[in-house]
Amino acid sequence: MKIVRYGTNVLATLAIGFLLSRYISNLPYEFPPLPASIAFAMRALHIDTVKNADDIETIGLVIIIVASLIVAALLVWALNRLLRHWQPAHRS
């Protein structure tokens, strides 16, 4: 039963994460937090934005996907916690 639950959690996390990343990637680039977060991540990874100007879009997309998957994983974790809290205690 645990395998089914873990599999469901992984599939839910991937589905929510990729839907969220798809939504965010369709936002206009002028969306203020987007370029700032891409620049921040590139500085944090010690990637020169001038030398790698052609990689900014790719790195930005990877950052969006990773951040979306993290948010989705936290959402699935929170939902699991709520479901366990609301479930009656298991009786043996």
C-alpha positions as CSV (number, residue, x, y, z in Angstrom):
1,M,0.0,0.0,0.0
2,K,2.9,2.3,0.7
3,I,4.2,1.9,-2.9
4,V,0.8,3.1,-4.2
5,R,0.8,6.1,-1.9
6,Y,4.4,7.0,-2.7
7,G,3.8,6.6,-6.4
8,T,0.7,8.7,-6.2
9,N,2.6,11.4,-4.3
10,V,5.4,11.4,-6.9
11,L,2.9,11.6,-9.8
12,A,1.0,14.4,-8.1
13,T,4.2,16.3,-7.5
14,L,5.4,16.0,-11.0
15,A,2.0,16.9,-12.5
16,I,1.4,19.9,-10.3
17,G,5.0,21.0,-10.7
18,F,5.1,20.8,-14.5
19,L,1.7,22.5,-14.8
20,L,2.9,25.3,-12.5
21,S,6.2,25.7,-14.4
22,R,4.2,25.8,-17.7
23,Y,2.0,28.5,-16.3
24,I,5.0,30.5,-15.1
25,S,6.9,30.1,-18.3
26,N,4.0,31.5,-20.2
27,L,4.0,34.7,-18.2
28,P,5.5,37.7,-19.9
29,Y,9.2,38.2,-19.3
30,E,8.5,41.7,-17.9
31,F,6.9,39.9,-14.9
32,P,9.2,41.6,-12.3
33,P,10.2,38.6,-10.1
34,L,11.2,36.5,-13.1
35,P,14.3,38.2,-14.4
36,A,15.4,39.1,-10.8
37,S,15.2,35.4,-9.7
38,I,17.1,34.3,-12.8
39,A,19.8,36.8,-12.2
40,F,19.9,35.8,-8.5
41,A,20.2,32.1,-9.3
42,M,23.0,32.8,-11.9
43,R,24.9,34.8,-9.3
44,A,24.4,32.1,-6.7
45,L,25.8,29.5,-9.1
46,H,28.7,31.7,-10.0
47,I,27.6,31.9,-13.6
48,D,28.7,35.1,-15.4
49,T,25.6,36.7,-17.1
50,V,27.7,38.5,-19.7
51,K,29.7,35.5,-20.8
52,N,26.6,33.2,-20.8
53,A,24.0,35.6,-22.2
54,D,22.7,33.0,-24.6
55,D,22.2,30.5,-21.7
56,I,19.9,32.9,-19.7
57,E,16.7,31.5,-21.2
58,T,17.7,27.9,-20.6
59,I,18.9,28.5,-17.0
60,G,15.8,30.5,-16.4
61,L,13.6,27.6,-17.5
62,V,15.5,25.1,-15.4
63,I,15.1,27.5,-12.4
64,I,11.4,27.8,-13.0
65,I,11.0,24.0,-13.3
66,V,13.0,23.3,-10.1
67,A,11.2,26.0,-8.1
68,S,7.8,24.7,-9.4
69,L,8.7,21.1,-8.4
70,I,9.7,22.3,-4.9
71,V,6.5,24.2,-4.5
72,A,4.5,21.3,-5.7
73,A,6.3,18.9,-3.4
74,L,5.6,21.2,-0.4
75,L,1.9,21.3,-1.5
76,V,1.6,17.5,-1.7
77,W,3.4,17.2,1.6
78,A,1.0,19.6,3.2
79,L,-2.0,17.8,1.8
80,N,-0.7,14.5,3.1
81,R,-0.3,16.0,6.5
82,L,-3.9,17.3,6.4
83,L,-5.2,14.0,5.3
84,R,-3.4,12.1,8.0
85,H,-4.7,14.6,10.6
86,W,-8.3,14.1,9.5
87,Q,-8.1,10.3,9.2
88,P,-9.3,8.4,12.2
89,A,-6.6,6.4,14.0
90,H,-5.8,3.1,12.4
91,R,-7.2,0.2,14.5
92,S,-5.4,-3.1,14.6
